[in-house]
């Protein structure tokens, strides 16, 4: 009887979460976090369903099945986003991208230096990039191969760096008003690739924890406004969005014409956070998004160095 009560309690709580997802999507901080974890937060319903079937508690099994159906409805768009690489992309000019959230590190870890030297990216994008990290990165010599840079280091979580082998123009830091100050959330630039100009956007919205969730909402909405205002089919948007397909602001970017590179390549479960923790990464909040005239042909998440994020390497084809 005790297990039966626990089972019904689990289903009631998850049912409430699902209803709030439908009625008040990402409206408050706890829902934002739960929605971001859509791939895993409903998993207890599967356990309850199995137990109820074994115990022949048919009403409980039916209720659990409803929760499971809701989860499948929420996650199937991401799972079904996988598609073959476009035919045009196989022979198109391409840019190799290296993106990492270095977690406010006061030095640029040697592991990243080695990874960049081995991967030889055309474009390096970094979030939570601090002034000491810039100094150590320069001292390492790794920046010598990247003559074009947009550097906006800052203490805390709001620093950025774009370093490129290819010409960069029009660098601009975008901010939102939050906590009585203008807070950076994105860097814009034009990347002059072999396939033509690319509208580059490096994004970092602060994590949607209680102190920051309004900034997260405002910044993600501003990212969407940037996409709609530019209407550029050659857009490359990378970074730590602190959001997943479970969050309304991120899904809005996909509805505005961007494609999630990992989703398109069948890597919806290639998680990026937390890195280096006791538990394996269980949520994918770092992304490479592309406009209609770009396509991610390869992408992988790799363990970060001294950071709570995995880093991303991706090859992006550009349609001429």
DRENDO-1510 file (C-alpha; in Angstrom, 1 decimal, always signed):
<recs>
REC; n; res; u; v; w
REC; 1; UNK; +0.0; +0.0; +0.0 .
REC; 2; UNK; +2.9; +2.3; +0.8 .
REC; 3; UNK; +4.4; +1.7; -2.6 .
REC; 4; UNK; +1.0; +2.3; -4.2 .
REC; 5; UNK; +0.7; +5.7; -2.5 .
REC; 6; UNK; +4.3; +6.7; -3.5 .
REC; 7; UNK; +3.5; +5.7; -7.1 .
REC; 8; UNK; +0.4; +7.8; -7.3 .
REC; 9; UNK; +2.3; +10.7; -5.7 .
REC; 10; UNK; +5.0; +10.5; -8.3 .
REC; 11; UNK; +2.4; +10.5; -11.1 .
REC; 12; UNK; +0.5; +13.4; -9.6 .
REC; 13; UNK; +3.7; +15.5; -9.3 .
REC; 14; UNK; +4.8; +14.7; -12.9 .
REC; 15; UNK; +1.3; +15.3; -14.2 .
REC; 16; UNK; +1.4; +18.7; -12.6 .
REC; 17; UNK; +4.8; +19.4; -14.3 .
REC; 18; UNK; +3.4; +18.3; -17.7 .
REC; 19; UNK; +0.3; +20.5; -17.3 .
REC; 20; UNK; +2.4; +23.5; -16.3 .
REC; 21; UNK; +4.6; +22.8; -19.4 .
REC; 22; UNK; +1.4; +23.2; -21.5 .
REC; 23; UNK; -0.2; +26.1; -19.7 .
REC; 24; UNK; +2.8; +28.1; -18.3 .
REC; 25; UNK; +5.8; +27.1; -20.3 .
REC; 26; UNK; +9.0; +28.5; -18.7 .
REC; 27; UNK; +7.0; +31.1; -16.9 .
REC; 28; UNK; +9.0; +30.8; -13.6 .
REC; 29; UNK; +12.4; +29.6; -12.6 .
REC; 30; UNK; +11.6; +26.1; -11.3 .
REC; 31; UNK; +9.7; +25.4; -14.5 .
REC; 32; UNK; +12.6; +26.5; -16.7 .
REC; 33; UNK; +14.9; +24.0; -15.0 .
REC; 34; UNK; +12.3; +21.2; -15.2 .
REC; 35; UNK; +11.5; +21.9; -18.8 .
REC; 36; UNK; +15.3; +21.9; -19.7 .
REC; 37; UNK; +15.4; +18.4; -18.2 .
REC; 38; UNK; +12.5; +17.0; -20.2 .
REC; 39; UNK; +14.6; +14.1; -21.4 .
REC; 40; UNK; +15.1; +12.8; -17.8 .
REC; 41; UNK; +12.6; +14.4; -15.4 .
REC; 42; UNK; +9.7; +12.1; -16.5 .
REC; 43; UNK; +11.7; +8.9; -16.2 .
REC; 44; UNK; +10.2; +7.9; -12.8 .
REC; 45; UNK; +6.9; +7.5; -14.6 .
REC; 46; UNK; +8.4; +4.6; -16.6 .
REC; 47; UNK; +9.4; +2.9; -13.3 .
REC; 48; UNK; +6.0; +3.4; -11.9 .
REC; 49; UNK; +4.4; +2.0; -15.1 .
REC; 50; UNK; +6.5; -1.1; -14.9 .
REC; 51; UNK; +5.8; -1.6; -11.2 .
REC; 52; UNK; +2.1; -1.0; -11.7 .
REC; 53; UNK; +1.9; -3.6; -14.5 .
REC; 54; UNK; +3.7; -6.2; -12.5 .
REC; 55; UNK; +1.4; -5.5; -9.5 .
REC; 56; UNK; -1.7; -5.4; -11.8 .
REC; 57; UNK; -2.6; -1.9; -10.6 .
REC; 58; UNK; -4.3; -1.0; -13.9 .
REC; 59; UNK; -5.4; +2.5; -13.1 .
REC; 60; UNK; -2.0; +3.5; -11.9 .
REC; 61; UNK; -0.4; +1.9; -15.0 .
REC; 62; UNK; -2.8; +3.9; -17.2 .
REC; 63; UNK; -2.0; +7.2; -15.4 .
REC; 64; UNK; +1.7; +6.5; -15.8 .
REC; 65; UNK; +1.2; +5.8; -19.5 .
REC; 66; UNK; -0.4; +9.2; -19.9 .
REC; 67; UNK; +2.8; +10.8; -18.4 .
REC; 68; UNK; +5.0; +8.7; -20.6 .
REC; 69; UNK; +2.9; +9.8; -23.7 .
REC; 70; UNK; +3.4; +13.4; -22.6 .
REC; 71; UNK; +7.1; +13.0; -22.4 .
REC; 72; UNK; +7.3; +11.4; -25.8 .
REC; 73; UNK; +5.3; +14.2; -27.2 .
REC; 74; UNK; +7.7; +16.7; -25.8 .
REC; 75; UNK; +11.0; +15.0; -26.8 .
REC; 76; UNK; +10.1; +13.4; -30.1 .
REC; 77; UNK; +10.7; +16.6; -32.2 .
REC; 78; UNK; +14.3; +16.6; -31.0 .
REC; 79; UNK; +14.8; +12.9; -31.5 .
REC; 80; UNK; +13.2; +13.0; -35.0 .
REC; 81; UNK; +15.2; +16.0; -36.1 .
REC; 82; UNK; +18.0; +13.7; -37.3 .
REC; 83; UNK; +18.5; +13.8; -41.0 .
REC; 84; UNK; +21.1; +13.0; -43.7 .
REC; 85; UNK; +23.7; +15.6; -44.4 .
REC; 86; UNK; +22.4; +17.7; -47.3 .
REC; 87; UNK; +23.8; +16.7; -50.7 .
REC; 88; UNK; +25.1; +20.2; -51.4 .
REC; 89; UNK; +27.1; +20.2; -48.1 .
REC; 90; UNK; +29.3; +17.3; -49.1 .
REC; 91; UNK; +31.4; +19.4; -51.5 .
REC; 92; UNK; +30.8; +22.9; -50.1 .
REC; 93; UNK; +33.4; +25.1; -48.4 .
REC; 94; UNK; +33.5; +24.5; -44.7 .
REC; 95; UNK; +34.6; +26.1; -41.4 .
REC; 96; UNK; +35.9; +24.1; -38.5 .
REC; 97; UNK; +34.5; +25.4; -35.2 .
REC; 98; UNK; +35.8; +25.0; -31.6 .
REC; 99; UNK; +33.5; +26.3; -28.9 .
REC; 100; UNK; +34.0; +26.1; -25.1 .
REC; 101; UNK; +32.6; +27.6; -21.9 .
REC; 102; UNK; +35.8; +27.7; -19.8 .
REC; 103; UNK; +33.9; +28.4; -16.6 .
REC; 104; UNK; +35.4; +31.7; -15.4 .
REC; 105; UNK; +38.9; +30.1; -15.4 .
REC; 106; UNK; +41.8; +32.4; -14.4 .
REC; 107; UNK; +44.0; +30.6; -16.9 .
REC; 108; UNK; +43.5; +29.0; -20.3 .
REC; 109; UNK; +44.0; +25.4; -19.5 .
REC; 110; UNK; +46.8; +23.5; -21.3 .
REC; 111; UNK; +44.2; +20.9; -22.3 .
REC; 112; UNK; +42.4; +23.4; -24.5 .
REC; 113; UNK; +45.7; +24.5; -26.0 .
REC; 114; UNK; +46.5; +21.0; -27.0 .
REC; 115; UNK; +43.0; +20.4; -28.3 .
REC; 116; UNK; +43.1; +23.5; -30.5 .
REC; 117; UNK; +46.5; +22.6; -31.8 .
REC; 118; UNK; +45.3; +19.0; -32.7 .
REC; 119; UNK; +41.9; +20.0; -34.1 .
REC; 120; UNK; +43.2; +23.1; -36.0 .
REC; 121; UNK; +39.9; +24.9; -36.1 .
REC; 122; UNK; +39.3; +28.0; -38.2 .
REC; 123; UNK; +37.2; +29.6; -35.5 .
REC; 124; UNK; +37.5; +29.5; -31.7 .
REC; 125; UNK; +34.6; +30.8; -29.6 .
REC; 126; UNK; +34.8; +31.0; -25.8 .
REC; 127; UNK; +32.3; +31.9; -23.1 .
REC; 128; UNK; +33.0; +32.9; -19.4 .
REC; 129; UNK; +36.3; +34.3; -20.7 .
REC; 130; UNK; +38.3; +36.3; -18.1 .
REC; 131; UNK; +41.2; +38.8; -18.5 .
REC; 132; UNK; +43.6; +36.4; -16.8 .
REC; 133; UNK; +42.5; +33.7; -19.3 .
REC; 134; UNK; +43.3; +36.0; -22.1 .
REC; 135; UNK; +46.8; +36.7; -20.8 .
REC; 136; UNK; +47.6; +33.0; -20.3 .
REC; 137; UNK; +46.1; +32.2; -23.7 .
REC; 138; UNK; +48.4; +34.8; -25.3 .
REC; 139; UNK; +51.4; +33.5; -23.4 .
REC; 140; UNK; +50.7; +29.9; -24.6 .
REC; 141; UNK; +51.2; +31.0; -28.2 .
REC; 142; UNK; +48.0; +29.3; -29.3 .
REC; 143; UNK; +46.5; +32.7; -30.5 .
REC; 144; UNK; +49.3; +33.2; -33.0 .
REC; 145; UNK; +47.4; +31.3; -35.7 .
REC; 146; UNK; +44.3; +33.4; -35.2 .
REC; 147; UNK; +45.0; +37.0; -36.3 .
REC; 148; UNK; +41.4; +38.1; -36.3 .
REC; 149; UNK; +39.7; +38.5; -32.8 .
REC; 150; UNK; +36.8; +39.9; -31.0 .
REC; 151; UNK; +37.9; +40.0; -27.4 .
REC; 152; UNK; +35.5; +41.0; -24.6 .
REC; 153; UNK; +36.9; +39.4; -21.5 .
REC; 154; UNK; +35.2; +40.0; -18.1 .
REC; 155; UNK; +35.5; +38.7; -14.6 .
REC; 156; UNK; +32.5; +36.4; -13.8 .
REC; 157; UNK; +30.4; +34.7; -16.4 .
REC; 158; UNK; +29.9; +37.4; -19.0 .
REC; 159; UNK; +33.2; +37.4; -20.9 .
REC; 160; UNK; +33.6; +36.3; -24.5 .
REC; 161; UNK; +36.3; +35.7; -27.1 .
REC; 162; UNK; +36.1; +35.0; -30.9 .
REC; 163; UNK; +39.4; +34.1; -32.5 .
REC; 164; UNK; +39.5; +33.3; -36.2 .
REC; 165; UNK; +41.9; +32.4; -39.0 .
REC; 166; UNK; +39.4; +34.0; -41.3 .
REC; 167; UNK; +38.7; +37.7; -41.6 .
REC; 168; UNK; +36.3; +39.1; -39.0 .
REC; 169; UNK; +34.4; +42.5; -39.2 .
REC; 170; UNK; +31.7; +44.3; -37.4 .
REC; 171; UNK; +32.3; +42.9; -33.9 .
REC; 172; UNK; +29.7; +44.1; -31.4 .
REC; 173; UNK; +28.8; +43.1; -27.9 .
REC; 174; UNK; +25.0; +42.9; -27.3 .
REC; 175; UNK; +23.6; +43.5; -23.8 .
REC; 176; UNK; +20.4; +43.4; -21.9 .
REC; 177; UNK; +19.4; +45.5; -18.9 .
REC; 178; UNK; +19.4; +43.3; -15.8 .
REC; 179; UNK; +20.1; +43.9; -12.1 .
REC; 180; UNK; +20.6; +47.7; -12.7 .
REC; 181; UNK; +23.3; +47.2; -15.3 .
REC; 182; UNK; +23.8; +46.3; -19.0 .
REC; 183; UNK; +24.8; +42.6; -19.1 .
REC; 184; UNK; +26.5; +41.1; -22.2 .
REC; 185; UNK; +24.7; +38.0; -23.6 .
REC; 186; UNK; +26.0; +37.8; -27.2 .
REC; 187; UNK; +28.7; +38.9; -29.6 .
REC; 188; UNK; +27.9; +39.6; -33.2 .
REC; 189; UNK; +30.4; +39.6; -36.1 .
REC; 190; UNK; +30.7; +38.9; -39.8 .
REC; 191; UNK; +33.0; +35.9; -40.6 .
REC; 192; UNK; +34.4; +36.1; -44.1 .
REC; 193; UNK; +34.5; +32.4; -45.0 .
REC; 194; UNK; +35.6; +30.7; -48.3 .
REC; 195; UNK; +31.9; +30.3; -49.0 .
REC; 196; UNK; +31.0; +34.0; -48.4 .
REC; 197; UNK; +30.1; +36.2; -45.4 .
REC; 198; UNK; +28.6; +34.4; -42.4 .
REC; 199; UNK; +26.6; +36.2; -39.7 .
REC; 200; UNK; +28.3; +34.9; -36.6 .
REC; 201; UNK; +26.7; +35.0; -33.2 .
REC; 202; UNK; +28.4; +33.9; -30.0 .
REC; 203; UNK; +25.8; +33.4; -27.2 .
REC; 204; UNK; +25.9; +33.0; -23.5 .
REC; 205; UNK; +22.8; +33.4; -21.4 .
REC; 206; UNK; +23.3; +33.2; -17.6 .
REC; 207; UNK; +22.0; +30.0; -16.0 .
REC; 208; UNK; +18.3; +30.2; -15.1 .
REC; 209; UNK; +18.8; +29.9; -11.4 .
REC; 210; UNK; +16.7; +32.0; -9.0 .
REC; 211; UNK; +19.0; +35.0; -9.1 .
REC; 212; UNK; +19.4; +35.0; -12.9 .
REC; 213; UNK; +16.2; +33.5; -14.4 .
REC; 214; UNK; +14.9; +36.9; -15.5 .
REC; 215; UNK; +18.2; +37.7; -17.2 .
REC; 216; UNK; +18.1; +34.3; -18.9 .
REC; 217; UNK; +14.6; +34.9; -20.2 .
REC; 218; UNK; +15.4; +38.5; -21.4 .
REC; 219; UNK; +18.6; +37.4; -23.1 .
REC; 220; UNK; +17.1; +34.4; -24.9 .
REC; 221; UNK; +14.3; +36.6; -26.1 .
REC; 222; UNK; +16.8; +39.1; -27.4 .
REC; 223; UNK; +18.7; +36.4; -29.2 .
REC; 224; UNK; +15.5; +35.5; -31.0 .
REC; 225; UNK; +14.8; +39.1; -31.9 .
REC; 226; UNK; +18.3; +39.2; -33.4 .
REC; 227; UNK; +17.6; +36.2; -35.6 .
REC; 228; UNK; +14.3; +37.6; -36.8 .
REC; 229; UNK; +15.7; +41.1; -37.4 .
REC; 230; UNK; +18.6; +39.9; -39.5 .
REC; 231; UNK; +16.7; +37.2; -41.5 .
REC; 232; UNK; +20.1; +35.9; -42.6 .
REC; 233; UNK; +20.2; +32.4; -44.1 .
REC; 234; UNK; +23.9; +32.3; -43.5 .
REC; 235; UNK; +23.8; +32.6; -39.8 .
REC; 236; UNK; +26.1; +30.6; -37.5 .
REC; 237; UNK; +25.1; +30.8; -33.8 .
REC; 238; UNK; +27.2; +29.0; -31.2 .
REC; 239; UNK; +27.6; +29.0; -27.5 .
REC; 240; UNK; +26.2; +28.1; -24.1 .
REC; 241; UNK; +22.5; +28.9; -24.3 .
REC; 242; UNK; +21.7; +27.3; -20.8 .
REC; 243; UNK; +18.7; +26.0; -22.7 .
REC; 244; UNK; +17.5; +22.8; -24.4 .
REC; 245; UNK; +14.7; +21.7; -26.7 .
REC; 246; UNK; +12.6; +21.7; -23.6 .
REC; 247; UNK; +12.7; +25.5; -23.3 .
REC; 248; UNK; +10.4; +27.8; -25.2 .
REC; 249; UNK; +13.0; +30.4; -26.0 .
REC; 250; UNK; +15.3; +27.9; -27.6 .
REC; 251; UNK; +12.5; +26.2; -29.6 .
REC; 252; UNK; +11.6; +29.7; -30.8 .
REC; 253; UNK; +15.0; +30.0; -32.4 .
REC; 254; UNK; +14.4; +26.7; -34.3 .
REC; 255; UNK; +11.0; +28.0; -35.4 .
REC; 256; UNK; +12.7; +31.1; -36.7 .
REC; 257; UNK; +14.7; +29.1; -39.2 .
REC; 258; UNK; +17.8; +27.9; -37.3 .
REC; 259; UNK; +18.8; +24.2; -37.3 .
REC; 260; UNK; +20.3; +22.5; -34.3 .
REC; 261; UNK; +23.5; +20.9; -35.6 .
REC; 262; UNK; +23.6; +18.0; -33.0 .
REC; 263; UNK; +19.9; +17.3; -33.4 .
REC; 264; UNK; +20.3; +17.2; -37.2 .
REC; 265; UNK; +23.2; +14.8; -37.0 .
REC; 266; UNK; +21.4; +12.4; -34.7 .
REC; 267; UNK; +23.2; +13.4; -31.5 .
REC; 268; UNK; +20.3; +14.6; -29.4 .
REC; 269; UNK; +21.8; +12.7; -26.4 .
REC; 270; UNK; +25.3; +14.0; -26.8 .
REC; 271; UNK; +25.2; +15.9; -23.5 .
REC; 272; UNK; +27.4; +18.8; -22.5 .
REC; 273; UNK; +26.8; +19.5; -18.8 .
REC; 274; UNK; +28.0; +18.8; -16.1 .
REC; 275; UNK; +31.5; +17.9; -17.2 .
REC; 276; UNK; +33.9; +16.4; -14.7 .
REC; 277; UNK; +31.3; +15.7; -12.1 .
REC; 278; UNK; +30.5; +12.5; -10.2 .
REC; 279; UNK; +27.5; +12.0; -12.5 .
REC; 280; UNK; +27.9; +11.9; -16.3 .
REC; 281; UNK; +26.6; +14.8; -18.3 .
REC; 282; UNK; +22.8; +14.7; -18.5 .
REC; 283; UNK; +21.7; +17.9; -20.3 .
REC; 284; UNK; +22.7; +19.5; -23.6 .
REC; 285; UNK; +22.9; +23.2; -23.2 .
REC; 286; UNK; +25.8; +24.1; -25.6 .
REC; 287; UNK; +24.8; +24.3; -29.2 .
REC; 288; UNK; +25.8; +25.0; -32.8 .
REC; 289; UNK; +22.9; +26.4; -34.8 .
REC; 290; UNK; +22.8; +27.2; -38.5 .
REC; 291; UNK; +20.7; +29.1; -41.0 .
REC; 292; UNK; +19.3; +27.6; -44.1 .
REC; 293; UNK; +22.4; +28.1; -46.2 .
REC; 294; UNK; +24.7; +26.5; -43.6 .
REC; 295; UNK; +24.8; +22.9; -42.3 .
REC; 296; UNK; +26.7; +21.1; -39.6 .
REC; 297; UNK; +28.2; +18.1; -41.2 .
REC; 298; UNK; +30.1; +16.8; -38.1 .
REC; 299; UNK; +29.8; +17.6; -34.5 .
REC; 300; UNK; +31.0; +16.2; -31.2 .
REC; 301; UNK; +31.0; +17.1; -27.5 .
REC; 302; UNK; +34.4; +16.4; -25.8 .
REC; 303; UNK; +35.3; +16.6; -22.1 .
REC; 304; UNK; +36.3; +20.1; -21.0 .
REC; 305; UNK; +39.4; +21.1; -19.0 .
REC; 306; UNK; +38.8; +22.7; -15.6 .
REC; 307; UNK; +35.3; +23.5; -16.7 .
REC; 308; UNK; +31.8; +22.2; -15.9 .
REC; 309; UNK; +31.0; +22.2; -19.6 .
REC; 310; UNK; +32.1; +19.8; -22.4 .
REC; 311; UNK; +33.4; +21.6; -25.4 .
REC; 312; UNK; +32.1; +21.3; -29.0 .
REC; 313; UNK; +33.9; +20.8; -32.2 .
REC; 314; UNK; +31.9; +21.1; -35.4 .
REC; 315; UNK; +32.4; +21.3; -39.1 .
REC; 316; UNK; +30.0; +23.7; -40.8 .
REC; 317; UNK; +29.5; +23.7; -44.6 .
REC; 318; UNK; +28.5; +26.9; -46.4 .
REC; 319; UNK; +26.3; +27.0; -49.4 .
REC; 320; UNK; +27.7; +29.3; -52.0 .
</recs>
